[in-house]
């Protein structure tokens, strides 16, 4: 299924993206900081992933990706690091809010 990797990414971000709008979390209060965090995490992993894939350390099964590649990586792989970074910040901010509340 060509949409499998993208489907998993969408399922991963779906609930955090909806709940991130909660005004109590203040996740978007500092949008530039959030953007910098996501890029700060993603960029080193993108570089590492491009290099490792180019060297043949691992590959991607094209049966599960859309077939859109950038620098040898499927589009979904580029999105993966951004999704993981966003969800991590969401979990961190949610934890801070609920721990503070107790």
Rosetta blueprint (number, residue, H / E / L):
1 X L
2 X L
3 X L
4 X H
5 X H
6 X H
7 X H
8 X H
9 X H
10 X H
11 X H
12 X H
13 X H
14 X H
15 X H
16 X H
17 X H
18 X H
19 X H
20 X L
21 X L
22 X L
23 X L
24 X L
25 X L
26 X L
27 X L
28 X L
29 X L
30 X L
31 X H
32 X H
33 X H
34 X H
35 X H
36 X H
37 X H
38 X H
39 X H
40 X H
41 X H
42 X H
43 X H
44 X H
45 X H
46 X H
47 X H
48 X H
49 X H
50 X H
51 X H
52 X H
53 X H
54 X H
55 X L
56 X L
57 X L
58 X L
59 X L
60 X L
61 X L
62 X H
63 X H
64 X H
65 X L
66 X L
67 X L
68 X L
69 X E
70 X E
71 X L
72 X L
73 X E
74 X E
75 X H
76 X H
77 X H
78 X H
79 X H
80 X H
81 X H
82 X H
83 X H
84 X H
85 X H
86 X H
87 X H
88 X H
89 X H
90 X H
91 X H
92 X H
93 X H
94 X H
95 X H
96 X H
97 X H
98 X H
99 X H
100 X H
101 X H
102 X L
